[in-house]
């Protein structure tokens, strides 16, 4: 047994057991080559961190037994996650060796109650509970019990294998009668590769000249976990709609954030940008074969769109006008061509370091595997934000009541503005809100 001290004198996670769980079916050893879209986020660890209250009719031993019994069957479908991520010595690119080496199942225990944790501070709380795992590990499932009877589950994997929109990360399950599609060959570069200048600019390689702006000259980033109530989302949607055009949740919240950022920037800079990671699964429609392949595709299918506006324009434009700018930025691209351009761009830049941001979305995840719904679901990542760009990732509250959680890595001034702005759309998550007191 080992003890992991998570950086806080009161929070210790003791590893009770650590073992490998293999798929129960026989899997023919093979190498899974990743697609160019998988190389956009590079080989960086990320996880889905989920918190559960004490089950009403079961103990922690039953929870562990459920994982031990269910993981082999899950890995039969998601077999790459029982493999290992290896660097090809000739190309220097990652690939997945699918030899059924086994996913990692870690069982731990913490000597504190879930209610004692500071949920509003990601770096000081949630990430402390998650234990490190090997860079080559495709899946590390970590189940940790707490003194109150509740528990946490961290689904740790690597961005080169999956994005937050794929079925494994959303539910750990499959639609009835379907099987996952692991065939990365559906995304092939053209010969020769071809892409536009705007896309080349959006996915520019890391350059120190682009890493400082007016907000980072004097301040670094803070990490916050917020919740946005369903009533606030509905109110923003109503405020952001006009002339029969109804703003979506993403458009309304994005418009609110963009105007808040502009107020923080003020006269210190002439303009500020907003960017969005867009899931391509529902947007790739031109080719019937590709459209069919996307139904249960496991891998990365996200692209980045960005819009820049002057600070005076953002401050002077009512919320419906800013929401319209958001709508245009997200809906204007021809996504069939854009994803092909991105595949081609990566083909030309495979050997260059790239700016990376974790992909995610406001999709509902099924967190109930027999012990009740989770109270908190937060994506985490080993990535850090660029010095010149903050990062906000939203997920639907597992309560399914229309509210959201938001994982934010932003400048202190923006965090302070969001938390003080009335009527406080972004509220720090607390144990009381989660019902853990």
N, C-alpha and C positions, 0 to 999 in steps of 0.2 A: 504494500500500500504506500501511496505517496501523498504528500500534502502540498497543495498549491496555495500560496498566499497571494491574493488578488490585488495587492497594492493598498489595502486598507486594513488597519489593525483589527477591525471587527468582522471582516468578511474573509473567511477561509473556506476554500472548496477542497475537501478531501476526496481523492480518487479512491473509490471502493473497488472498482474493477475496470479493466480495459481489455477488450477482446475484439477479434475480427469475426464478422458475420458474413458468410458467403451465400451466394444465390443457391437455392435448393436444386435448380435444374442444372443439367450439364451444359456448359458454355464452351463452344469451340474457341480456343485461343486465337486471337487476332489483334491487329492494330487498327484503331480508329483514328483516321486523320481528321484534324479539325478543319473547319471552313475558314475562309477569310473573315467572315463576320465574327467568328469566335476569337479572332486575333485582335479585334478592335479593343476589347477591355484587357487584353494581354492575360498572362497567367497570374491572377491575383485572387487571393482567398476572399470569400464572402460567405455570409450565413443568414439564415432566417432564425431569429431569436424569439421564442414564444414562452409566455408565462401563464401558468395555470393555477387557479386556487385549489384548495384541498378538495379532492373528489368526495362527493357525499357518501358513496357506498363502496369505496375501495381504498386500499392502502398503497404505499409506494412500491411494494413488492409486486403488486398486480400490474402497476404501470410498467415496470421493468420487464415483467413477463410478457406483456403485450408487444413490446418492441422486439424482444428476443424471438417471439413467435411470428411476427409480421414482417420483419425485415427481409428474411430469405425470399419470401414471395414477392415483395416489392422489387428486390434486386433481379428477380427473373425478368421483369419488364424493363427495368432501368439498369441493365447489366454494365454499362460503362462506369457506373458509380461503385461497382465492386472491383474496378481495375485500378491502375496507377498512372499518374501523369508523368510522362518522361520526355526529356528533351532529345530530339533527334540530333545526334552528333554532327551529321553532315550539313543540315540546314539551320540548326540552332532553334528550330520551332518546336512547340509542344505537340505531343501526340498522346493518345490514350492506349495503354496496353491492357486489353481486356482478357485477362487470364483468370478471372474469378479469384483474385488474391484476397478479396474481402473488404467490406466497409468496416469502419471502426465504430464500435459501440462502447461509449464511456459512461459509467455510472458513478456519480459523485454525491456528496452531501455537504450542505452548508449549515453552520451552527446558528444562523440568524433567521428571523422571520422575513417573509417577503415584504411585509409592511414597513420594515426598517430601511429599505433601500431608497436611494434618491433617484427617482425615475426621470426627473427632468434633466438630468445630466448624464448623457450617454457615456462619455469617456470615464466618468467616475463610478458608474454603476453597472450598466448592462454588460459592457465588454469585460468587466472583471470576472463575471461568472463563467464566461466561455473560456475553455482551456485550449492551449495551443495544440495544433496537430501538424503532421508532416506535410511539407510542401508537395509531396507526390500523392498525398491521400485524396482520392476523388470524393469521398463522403465520410464525414465524421459526425455521428449522431451522439449528442451529449445530453444525458438526462441527469438533472441534479435536484435532490430533495432539499427542502428547507424546514426549519424547526416548526413552522406553523402547519405543516402537512401539505403545503403547496409544492409545486415543482416547476422547473424550467426545462425546455428542450431547445437545443441549438442544432440546427441542420447545417453543418459546415461543409462547404464544397469549394469549387474554384470557378471563377467567372469564365474560364475558357471552355467549360462544359455546359453552362446553362445561364440563362438570364432569369430575372425575377418573374417573368410572365409565363414561363414554361410550366407544364402541368405538375412536375415534381415539386417545384417551389411553391406553387399555389395551393396544392391539396395533398401531395404525396399519394395521389390516387389517379385512376384513369376513368374516362367515360365508359359507360357500360358497353361491352363488346368491342372495344378499341384497343389498339396496341400503340405504344410510342414509336415515333419515327426517328431513328438515330442517323439516317443517311445524310451526311454533310455534302455529298456530291451534288445536291440540288442547287448549290450556289457555286458557279464556276466563273472565273474571269474571262473576259473577251480577249481576243488576240488581234491586235495589241490592246492592252488596257486603255480605257478612255474615261475621263471624268472632267467635270467642269471646274473652273477656278473657284466659285463659291464653296463647293464641297471641299476642295483642297484647303481653303482657308478655315473652314469649320473644323476640320480634323488635322490642324497643323501640328507638326512634331513639336515636342517640348522645347521651348526657347526661353532663356532667362530674361530676355528683353520684354517678354510678354507676361512676366510673372508678378509685376507690381502695379497697383493702381492707387487711387487716392484713399481707398479704405484700408489698404494693407501697408501703407507707408508707416503707420504708427500702431496698427493693431493686427494681431493674428486672428485665428478662428476660435469660436466656441461651438460646442456640440450640445444640442438641445433635443428633447423629445416632447412634442406638443400633441394635443388633441384638438380637433376642430369639431364642434358640435353640429349635428345635422341641421339644427335651426339656423346656425350661422352660415352654413353652406347654402341653404335655401334662400336666406336673406341676400347673400352676395349674388346669387343667381338672379334674383328679382331685380336687384340694383343694376346688374350688368346687362340686362335685357332691354330691348327697345324695338319699336316698330315691328312687332310680330316676330323678331328674331330672338330666340331664347338661348341665353348663354349656358353652356354645359358647366358642370362642376369644375373641371380642370380650367376652362376659360375664365370663369369667375374668380376662382382662388388665385390663378396666375396674374390676372389683372390687378387684384388687390396687392399681391406681393410686389409687382412691378412698380406700382405707384408708391408703395412704402419704400422700396429701394431708392427711387428717384428723390423722395423727401430726405432720405439719409444722405445721399450724395450732394444734394443742394447745388451750390455754386462751385463746388470743388472740382467738378468735371462737367464736360459738355454733354455727355451721353452715357447711357448704360444699356446693357443687353439682358435679354431673357432667353434661355435655351430650354429645349424640351427633348427628352428621350422618347421616341415614338415606336410603339410596337408594330411590326410589319405583318403580323400573322393575319390580320383582317384587312390589310391594305394591298397585299400582293394579289391582284385580280386578273392581270392580263393573260397569263399563261395558265390554262386549266390544270396541267400537271403540277405546277408549283403551288397553285391554290389548294389542290387536294393534299399535297405534301405538308402544308402548314397546319392542317387540322390537329395533328398530335405531334408536331415537330418538337424535339428536345434539342435545344441549342440556342445560340444567340441570333435573334432576329430583331434588332433594334437599331435605330439610326438617330442622329442628332439634327435638330433644326434650331435655328437661332434667328432672332430679330433684334436689331438695334434701333433705339429711338433717342431723341434728344431729351434732356432732363426737362426743359421748359414744355416740350410737347406732352410728356407724360404727366407733368403736374397740371397742365392746363386742360387736358382732355378728360371729360367725365368718364366714369368707370365703364359705361357701355362702349365708348370709343376705344378704350384700351383693350377691352375684351374682344372687340372686332379685330384689333391688331393681332391679338393672340390667335384668334380663329384663323385669320389669313395665313399666319406663319405656319400653323400646324396642317391646314388643309390644302394649301396651295401646291406643294410639291407633287410631282408625278412619282409616286413611291416605287412603282415597278422600275423606272429608270434610275431613281435615286439609290435603291439598294444595289442595282447592277453597278452603278458608278462607285459605290462604296466597296464592293467586292473588287473592282478594278483598282481602286485607290490603294487598298491594302496590298494587292499584288505588287504594286510599285514601291511600297513602303515597309515591307516585311522586316527589313533589317534596321529600321529606324525606331528610336524611342518615341512613343506617342502619348499625348495627353489622354487620360482615361478618367471616366466617371462611371460609377455603378449604375446599371440600368434598373428601373423599377416602374411601378405603376400603381394606380388605385384599383387593384383587382381584389375581389373577395377570396380569401383563402379558407378552406375547410379545415378547421383546427380540432374538430371533435373526433377522436378515434376511440370513443367509448367511455371517456372520463369527464365529459362536459367540455364546453367551449373555453378557449383561452380568453384571458382578459387583456393581453397585450401581445401584439405581433409587430416586431421591428426588424427590418433588414439592416444588417451591419456589414462592414467591409473593411479590409485592410488598406483600402485606398484612402488617401488624404485629398482634400480639396486643393485645387490650384490656388496659388496666392492671389490670383486675379479673379477668381470665380467662386461664389458660394454654391451651395448644393442643398436642395430640399427634395426629399423623397416621401411620397404619400402612400399609405396603405389603408384599406378599408378596415374599420374596427370589426373584430370577430363577433361582436355582439349583433352585427347585421342590423343596426338601428339607423344607418345612414351617416354616422359620424366617421371621421378619419383620424388616423395617427399620422404625424409628420416627423420624420427624422431630418433634422436640419444641422448643417455645418455651415455657419455663417459668421459674419463679422460681429463683434460685440455690439456695435452701434445699431446694426439691423436687428439683432436679437432684442435689445432694449426697446427699440421702436415697436416691434411686434407685440411685446409683452405689456407695453404701457398704452398702446393705442386703444381707445374706446370704440366699440364695445368688446375689445379683446377677442379677436377671432382665434388667434394662436394662444392656447393656454398650456402651461407646463403640466405634463402628466404627473399625478400624485398617487400615492397609495390609496387615498380616500376615493379619488375618481375611479380607480380600478376595482374598488370594493374589497380591498384587502385588509382594511382596519377592522 
